[in-house]
Amino acid sequence: MAEPPATDPAARPFVVPCADLDTGAPWRWLRAGWRDLRRAPALSLLFGAVIVLVSAGISWLAYALGRFALLATLLSGFVFVAPLICVGLYCVSRALEQGRTPRLRDSFVLARRVLGQAGVFALGQGVIILLWSRAGMMVGAFFPFDGGDPGAFWEFLALGSAVGAVFATLTFAVTAFSLPMIADRDVDMVTAAVSSVHAVMRNKRVMLVWGLLLVVLTAVGFATALLGLGVLMPWLAYASWHGYRETLDAAAWPALE
């Protein structure tokens, strides 16, 4: 069934309408993502291999050059490349959903079309990472840890974890549905990000489960010497696409062709 035509821009809401999700939603997204992975195994593994190579390169640089060089590498490299890789993966699920055969060429075409919005996303993530790093340094400066005091250690750990949780929650809320939306609709990144945060806040319990699943599965990928990321990251990207499609009603914005 064809989607209804996009509405007049002046009549569109500032925030994309979202659904109220049930507790089974994250598991449906994972099942749907796994189906997409099985339907496009070659293309999925190609993207997965790129993710593994990039992750291995960053890990090697972090080991060889140290913490500050790692931060610079993240900001100048992976943080800017990752959104385009994700968009390419969303293009696979989008094609399958539309009954088309996914092609690598289509992923490149779509990535070029959303390059500007993906750049805005990357810059925003870079700012968050910088603030996160600075906040961690401030915690260490204002609450110095004395290795001989176990109580001070637990206080330092609790405070650092609380600060990290704030930035991690913000990052998750912004990214949960925004990138799939810009890969699907002609929408600006600000609208996509605000809509993603709104949907996450409307479905806190469900999105908490989804966030925990992402953390656990990503940890499994790292525990396999990064090789598991070659399968897990495409799977999670496809699942995120289906999460976006189930959660946000973006019919008022024109679909990308």
FIRO-238648 format. One record per residue (C-alpha): residue in three letters; z, x, y; residue number from 1. Coordinates in pm, 1 decimal. Example, Ala and Ser with C-alpha at 12.3 -4.5 7.8 and 13.67 -1.06 7.14 Angstrom:
2
[r "Ala"; [780.0; 1230.0; -450.0]; 1];
[r "Ser"; [714.0; 1367.0; -106.0]; 2];
This chain:
257
[r "Met"; [0.0; 0.0; 0.0]; 1];
[r "Ala"; [-96.7; 136.4; 340.1]; 2];
[r "Glu"; [178.8; 202.0; 589.9]; 3];
[r "Pro"; [196.1; -13.8; 903.1]; 4];
[r "Pro"; [38.3; 143.0; 1211.4]; 5];
[r "Ala"; [256.0; 354.7; 1436.1]; 6];
[r "Thr"; [403.0; 175.9; 1733.1]; 7];
[r "Asp"; [358.3; 250.1; 2101.0]; 8];
[r "Pro"; [553.6; 570.9; 2183.3]; 9];
[r "Ala"; [743.9; 390.7; 2457.2]; 10];
[r "Ala"; [869.7; 135.5; 2204.8]; 11];
[r "Arg"; [999.4; 387.5; 1953.5]; 12];
[r "Pro"; [1374.4; 433.1; 1915.7]; 13];
[r "Phe"; [1527.0; 766.9; 2012.3]; 14];
[r "Val"; [1677.6; 800.2; 1665.4]; 15];
[r "Val"; [1478.6; 725.1; 1350.6]; 16];
[r "Pro"; [1631.8; 430.4; 1160.3]; 17];
[r "Cys"; [1814.1; 534.0; 844.6]; 18];
[r "Ala"; [1918.6; 362.2; 522.9]; 19];
[r "Asp"; [2269.7; 324.9; 384.8]; 20];
[r "Leu"; [2265.3; 536.8; 70.0]; 21];
[r "Asp"; [2449.9; 473.9; -254.8]; 22];
[r "Thr"; [2633.3; 740.2; -453.5]; 23];
[r "Gly"; [2347.0; 781.5; -700.2]; 24];
[r "Ala"; [2100.3; 891.1; -431.0]; 25];
[r "Pro"; [2138.2; 1271.6; -470.4]; 26];
[r "Trp"; [2078.5; 1247.3; -844.0]; 27];
[r "Arg"; [1765.9; 1035.1; -787.9]; 28];
[r "Trp"; [1636.1; 1298.6; -547.7]; 29];
[r "Leu"; [1693.4; 1574.0; -802.1]; 30];
[r "Arg"; [1514.1; 1378.7; -1074.9]; 31];
[r "Ala"; [1221.1; 1302.9; -844.4]; 32];
[r "Gly"; [1205.8; 1668.1; -735.6]; 33];
[r "Trp"; [1202.7; 1782.6; -1096.4]; 34];
[r "Arg"; [911.8; 1548.3; -1170.2]; 35];
[r "Asp"; [717.2; 1701.8; -882.4]; 36];
[r "Leu"; [795.3; 2050.0; -1012.9]; 37];
[r "Arg"; [660.0; 1958.2; -1355.5]; 38];
[r "Arg"; [349.0; 1797.1; -1206.6]; 39];
[r "Ala"; [261.6; 2103.1; -996.6]; 40];
[r "Pro"; [407.5; 2399.8; -1189.5]; 41];
[r "Ala"; [159.5; 2668.6; -1081.9]; 42];
[r "Leu"; [183.6; 2599.5; -709.6]; 43];
[r "Ser"; [561.2; 2560.7; -732.0]; 44];
[r "Leu"; [602.8; 2896.1; -905.6]; 45];
[r "Leu"; [374.9; 3062.2; -649.9]; 46];
[r "Phe"; [598.5; 2946.0; -366.6]; 47];
[r "Gly"; [902.0; 3035.1; -577.3]; 48];
[r "Ala"; [775.8; 3389.9; -626.9]; 49];
[r "Val"; [738.8; 3429.8; -249.1]; 50];
[r "Ile"; [1095.4; 3306.8; -198.8]; 51];
[r "Val"; [1228.5; 3551.4; -460.0]; 52];
[r "Leu"; [1041.2; 3844.0; -303.9]; 53];
[r "Val"; [1158.8; 3760.9; 48.5]; 54];
[r "Ser"; [1518.0; 3714.8; -70.0]; 55];
[r "Ala"; [1506.1; 4043.8; -261.6]; 56];
[r "Gly"; [1367.0; 4221.7; 43.3]; 57];
[r "Ile"; [1645.6; 4090.5; 266.7]; 58];
[r "Ser"; [1909.1; 4184.9; 8.7]; 59];
[r "Trp"; [1772.6; 4537.6; -15.6]; 60];
[r "Leu"; [1766.3; 4579.7; 362.5]; 61];
[r "Ala"; [2120.8; 4445.9; 386.0]; 62];
[r "Tyr"; [2235.2; 4703.4; 132.5]; 63];
[r "Ala"; [2040.5; 4990.0; 285.9]; 64];
[r "Leu"; [2097.8; 4924.6; 656.0]; 65];
[r "Gly"; [2426.7; 4738.7; 684.3]; 66];
[r "Arg"; [2559.7; 4412.0; 824.2]; 67];
[r "Phe"; [2415.8; 4422.5; 1177.3]; 68];
[r "Ala"; [2073.2; 4518.3; 1052.4]; 69];
[r "Leu"; [2094.6; 4226.5; 810.5]; 70];
[r "Leu"; [2159.9; 3987.2; 1097.4]; 71];
[r "Ala"; [1862.9; 4124.1; 1290.2]; 72];
[r "Thr"; [1644.1; 4095.3; 982.0]; 73];
[r "Leu"; [1745.8; 3734.5; 926.0]; 74];
[r "Leu"; [1668.9; 3642.6; 1285.1]; 75];
[r "Ser"; [1335.9; 3821.2; 1302.3]; 76];
[r "Gly"; [1216.5; 3750.9; 950.2]; 77];
[r "Phe"; [1347.9; 3501.6; 701.8]; 78];
[r "Val"; [1481.6; 3248.9; 952.8]; 79];
[r "Phe"; [1132.6; 3220.3; 1100.0]; 80];
[r "Val"; [938.1; 3232.7; 773.3]; 81];
[r "Ala"; [1159.9; 2993.8; 574.0]; 82];
[r "Pro"; [1065.2; 2675.7; 766.3]; 83];
[r "Leu"; [695.5; 2737.5; 698.9]; 84];
[r "Ile"; [765.4; 2796.9; 328.9]; 85];
[r "Cys"; [960.4; 2469.5; 317.2]; 86];
[r "Val"; [679.1; 2283.7; 493.1]; 87];
[r "Gly"; [435.9; 2416.5; 233.9]; 88];
[r "Leu"; [657.0; 2283.5; -45.4]; 89];
[r "Tyr"; [699.0; 1945.7; 123.7]; 90];
[r "Cys"; [320.0; 1926.6; 137.7]; 91];
[r "Val"; [313.8; 1941.2; -243.9]; 92];
[r "Ser"; [548.0; 1642.6; -280.7]; 93];
[r "Arg"; [361.0; 1458.0; -4.5]; 94];
[r "Ala"; [29.1; 1501.8; -183.5]; 95];
[r "Leu"; [174.3; 1389.2; -516.2]; 96];
[r "Glu"; [328.5; 1084.5; -350.8]; 97];
[r "Gln"; [-11.9; 992.4; -206.9]; 98];
[r "Gly"; [-182.8; 1033.0; -545.0]; 99];
[r "Arg"; [-366.3; 1352.1; -446.7]; 100];
[r "Thr"; [-379.5; 1688.7; -621.9]; 101];
[r "Pro"; [-169.5; 1943.3; -427.5]; 102];
[r "Arg"; [-366.2; 2243.8; -302.3]; 103];
[r "Leu"; [-243.5; 2568.4; -150.3]; 104];
[r "Arg"; [-501.7; 2531.3; 124.8]; 105];
[r "Asp"; [-348.3; 2199.6; 233.1]; 106];
[r "Ser"; [-5.6; 2363.9; 259.8]; 107];
[r "Phe"; [-146.6; 2634.2; 488.8]; 108];
[r "Val"; [-325.5; 2375.8; 703.3]; 109];
[r "Leu"; [-9.7; 2168.0; 744.0]; 110];
[r "Ala"; [201.6; 2477.0; 813.3]; 111];
[r "Arg"; [-33.9; 2575.2; 1096.5]; 112];
[r "Arg"; [-20.1; 2224.5; 1241.6]; 113];
[r "Val"; [360.1; 2219.6; 1258.8]; 114];
[r "Leu"; [394.1; 2586.2; 1355.0]; 115];
[r "Gly"; [524.1; 2502.4; 1702.8]; 116];
[r "Gln"; [788.3; 2256.1; 1583.0]; 117];
[r "Ala"; [890.0; 2489.3; 1299.3]; 118];
[r "Gly"; [929.6; 2764.9; 1559.0]; 119];
[r "Val"; [1163.3; 2544.2; 1762.6]; 120];
[r "Phe"; [1361.3; 2477.9; 1445.4]; 121];
[r "Ala"; [1378.5; 2851.0; 1366.8]; 122];
[r "Leu"; [1495.5; 2937.8; 1716.9]; 123];
[r "Gly"; [1767.6; 2674.6; 1694.1]; 124];
[r "Gln"; [1881.2; 2814.1; 1360.8]; 125];
[r "Gly"; [1878.3; 3162.7; 1504.5]; 126];
[r "Val"; [2109.2; 3054.3; 1785.7]; 127];
[r "Ile"; [2346.3; 2891.4; 1536.0]; 128];
[r "Ile"; [2353.7; 3209.2; 1327.0]; 129];
[r "Leu"; [2428.9; 3420.5; 1634.4]; 130];
[r "Leu"; [2711.4; 3187.6; 1739.8]; 131];
[r "Trp"; [2842.4; 3182.1; 1382.9]; 132];
[r "Ser"; [2847.9; 3561.2; 1368.3]; 133];
[r "Arg"; [3011.3; 3586.1; 1711.7]; 134];
[r "Ala"; [3276.3; 3331.6; 1613.3]; 135];
[r "Gly"; [3357.6; 3536.2; 1304.3]; 136];
[r "Met"; [3396.2; 3848.5; 1516.9]; 137];
[r "Met"; [3626.2; 3663.5; 1757.3]; 138];
[r "Val"; [3845.7; 3544.9; 1471.3]; 139];
[r "Gly"; [3882.4; 3906.2; 1361.0]; 140];
[r "Ala"; [3957.6; 4020.9; 1717.5]; 141];
[r "Phe"; [4215.3; 3754.5; 1807.0]; 142];
[r "Phe"; [4376.2; 3732.9; 1463.7]; 143];
[r "Pro"; [4367.2; 4087.4; 1324.4]; 144];
[r "Phe"; [4440.5; 4106.5; 956.1]; 145];
[r "Asp"; [4716.0; 4336.7; 832.0]; 146];
[r "Gly"; [4638.5; 4432.7; 475.6]; 147];
[r "Gly"; [5008.0; 4460.0; 390.8]; 148];
[r "Asp"; [5096.2; 4101.8; 485.6]; 149];
[r "Pro"; [4986.1; 3842.3; 224.6]; 150];
[r "Gly"; [5078.8; 3554.1; 455.8]; 151];
[r "Ala"; [4856.0; 3689.8; 733.1]; 152];
[r "Phe"; [4574.8; 3726.1; 481.0]; 153];
[r "Trp"; [4584.6; 3358.3; 384.5]; 154];
[r "Glu"; [4608.3; 3252.0; 749.5]; 155];
[r "Phe"; [4307.9; 3469.0; 835.1]; 156];
[r "Leu"; [4114.2; 3333.2; 536.8]; 157];
[r "Ala"; [4195.0; 2971.1; 625.1]; 158];
[r "Leu"; [4096.3; 3014.6; 989.6]; 159];
[r "Gly"; [3776.0; 3197.0; 904.1]; 160];
[r "Ser"; [3684.0; 2933.3; 647.4]; 161];
[r "Ala"; [3748.7; 2653.7; 896.9]; 162];
[r "Val"; [3524.4; 2815.9; 1158.7]; 163];
[r "Gly"; [3255.0; 2879.1; 899.8]; 164];
[r "Ala"; [3277.4; 2520.1; 775.3]; 165];
[r "Val"; [3207.8; 2388.1; 1126.7]; 166];
[r "Phe"; [2888.0; 2590.3; 1161.5]; 167];
[r "Ala"; [2781.5; 2523.6; 802.2]; 168];
[r "Thr"; [2826.8; 2148.8; 852.3]; 169];
[r "Leu"; [2626.9; 2156.2; 1174.8]; 170];
[r "Thr"; [2345.3; 2352.5; 1009.8]; 171];
[r "Phe"; [2336.3; 2118.3; 711.5]; 172];
[r "Ala"; [2335.1; 1805.4; 927.0]; 173];
[r "Val"; [2047.5; 1933.4; 1141.6]; 174];
[r "Thr"; [1832.7; 2055.6; 851.5]; 175];
[r "Ala"; [1894.6; 1785.5; 589.4]; 176];
[r "Phe"; [1599.8; 1564.5; 688.2]; 177];
[r "Ser"; [1442.3; 1720.2; 998.8]; 178];
[r "Leu"; [1199.8; 1963.7; 834.2]; 179];
[r "Pro"; [1060.3; 1708.2; 585.0]; 180];
[r "Met"; [1006.6; 1470.3; 876.4]; 181];
[r "Ile"; [803.3; 1715.2; 1086.0]; 182];
[r "Ala"; [597.4; 1788.7; 774.8]; 183];
[r "Asp"; [521.4; 1418.1; 742.4]; 184];
[r "Arg"; [505.7; 1273.7; 1095.6]; 185];
[r "Asp"; [384.6; 1366.2; 1440.3]; 186];
[r "Val"; [736.2; 1396.2; 1581.6]; 187];
[r "Asp"; [911.3; 1651.7; 1799.8]; 188];
[r "Met"; [1182.9; 1869.9; 1653.5]; 189];
[r "Val"; [1456.2; 1731.5; 1878.9]; 190];
[r "Thr"; [1397.7; 1375.8; 1756.0]; 191];
[r "Ala"; [1383.6; 1496.7; 1395.7]; 192];
[r "Ala"; [1705.6; 1698.2; 1428.8]; 193];
[r "Val"; [1900.2; 1421.7; 1604.4]; 194];
[r "Ser"; [1778.1; 1169.3; 1346.7]; 195];
[r "Ser"; [1887.5; 1399.9; 1064.8]; 196];
[r "Val"; [2237.0; 1437.5; 1211.6]; 197];
[r "His"; [2259.9; 1061.2; 1260.8]; 198];
[r "Ala"; [2159.4; 992.1; 898.9]; 199];
[r "Val"; [2409.4; 1247.0; 766.0]; 200];
[r "Met"; [2691.0; 1098.0; 972.6]; 201];
[r "Arg"; [2601.4; 747.2; 854.8]; 202];
[r "Asn"; [2618.1; 859.4; 490.3]; 203];
[r "Lys"; [2900.0; 1114.6; 492.4]; 204];
[r "Arg"; [3018.1; 1077.7; 133.3]; 205];
[r "Val"; [2671.2; 1080.7; -19.5]; 206];
[r "Met"; [2563.0; 1375.8; 192.2]; 207];
[r "Leu"; [2880.1; 1564.3; 101.4]; 208];
[r "Val"; [2779.2; 1535.7; -263.9]; 209];
[r "Trp"; [2424.7; 1641.6; -177.5]; 210];
[r "Gly"; [2550.8; 1942.6; 17.7]; 211];
[r "Leu"; [2775.3; 2051.0; -269.0]; 212];
[r "Leu"; [2485.0; 2023.1; -512.7]; 213];
[r "Leu"; [2272.9; 2242.7; -285.9]; 214];
[r "Val"; [2549.1; 2504.3; -266.4]; 215];
[r "Val"; [2612.1; 2508.5; -641.8]; 216];
[r "Leu"; [2244.6; 2527.9; -739.9]; 217];
[r "Thr"; [2173.4; 2796.1; -480.8]; 218];
[r "Ala"; [2470.1; 2995.8; -611.3]; 219];
[r "Val"; [2321.8; 2970.1; -960.4]; 220];
[r "Gly"; [1999.2; 3113.7; -821.5]; 221];
[r "Phe"; [2182.1; 3411.9; -671.7]; 222];
[r "Ala"; [2383.0; 3459.6; -992.3]; 223];
[r "Thr"; [2057.7; 3513.7; -1183.6]; 224];
[r "Ala"; [1970.8; 3820.0; -974.0]; 225];
[r "Leu"; [1765.0; 3594.1; -743.7]; 226];
[r "Leu"; [1512.9; 3511.0; -1017.5]; 227];
[r "Gly"; [1646.6; 3157.4; -1055.6]; 228];
[r "Leu"; [1558.9; 3091.3; -692.7]; 229];
[r "Gly"; [1194.2; 3090.6; -797.0]; 230];
[r "Val"; [1250.2; 2758.6; -971.7]; 231];
[r "Leu"; [1554.3; 2620.8; -792.3]; 232];
[r "Met"; [1422.9; 2648.3; -435.8]; 233];
[r "Pro"; [1098.1; 2454.8; -498.7]; 234];
[r "Trp"; [1296.6; 2197.3; -695.7]; 235];
[r "Leu"; [1546.9; 2152.4; -413.3]; 236];
[r "Ala"; [1269.0; 2136.7; -152.8]; 237];
[r "Tyr"; [1095.6; 1857.4; -346.8]; 238];
[r "Ala"; [1427.9; 1678.4; -387.2]; 239];
[r "Ser"; [1487.7; 1708.2; -12.4]; 240];
[r "Trp"; [1149.4; 1550.9; 51.8]; 241];
[r "His"; [1241.4; 1250.3; -159.4]; 242];
[r "Gly"; [1577.8; 1236.0; 15.0]; 243];
[r "Tyr"; [1402.2; 1215.0; 349.3]; 244];
[r "Arg"; [1163.1; 946.7; 226.6]; 245];
[r "Glu"; [1447.9; 733.5; 94.5]; 246];
[r "Thr"; [1676.2; 782.6; 394.7]; 247];
[r "Leu"; [1461.4; 773.8; 711.5]; 248];
[r "Asp"; [1214.1; 501.6; 808.8]; 249];
[r "Ala"; [968.5; 697.3; 1022.8]; 250];
[r "Ala"; [683.1; 443.5; 1009.8]; 251];
[r "Ala"; [686.9; 414.2; 1390.8]; 252];
[r "Trp"; [559.8; 773.0; 1420.6]; 253];
[r "Pro"; [198.7; 865.0; 1329.9]; 254];
[r "Ala"; [152.0; 1028.8; 990.4]; 255];
[r "Leu"; [4.7; 1378.2; 985.5]; 256];
[r "Glu"; [-340.2; 1393.5; 831.2]; 257];
